[in-house]
């Protein structure tokens, strides 16, 4: 078994209003910054023990669909960052 480091990003789907993003955008504008289109997401970084990188991707997709992301409102991106030698 190899320990793989993975990164998962979870974002609201583009067609949904990101209320937290809108709040941050307004706060930044109040501070004098010229910003637009602010979106807020979550990033998870963790290790998974697996036999191969393709197997670890399957495991992490399962983790996303069972816990980290709500498929009705969220989209997610999985990256395998590397493994220990």
C-alpha positions, 0 to 999 in steps of 0.5 A, a space after each residue: 500500500 502507498 500513501 497518496 496525498 489528495 486535494 479535493 475542491 468543493 464548489 457550489 454549482 455555477 447556476 446557484 447563487 453563492 450567498 457567502 461569495 456575495 457577502 465577501 464581494 460586498 465587504 471587499 467593495 466596502 473596503 475599496 476593492 474593485 472585485 466581482 464574481 466572488 465564489 467561496 468554496 472548500 478545500 480538503 487535503 488528506 492522505 489515502 492509502 491505496 495500491 495505485 493512483 487510479 484506485 485512490 481516485 475511485 476511493 476519493 470520488 466515493 468519499 466526495 459523493 458520500 460525505 464532502 459534496 452534495 451532488 444536488 448543489 455541489 461540484 467537486 474536483 479531485 487531484 492526486 498530489 503525489 505519494 510517499 516513496 
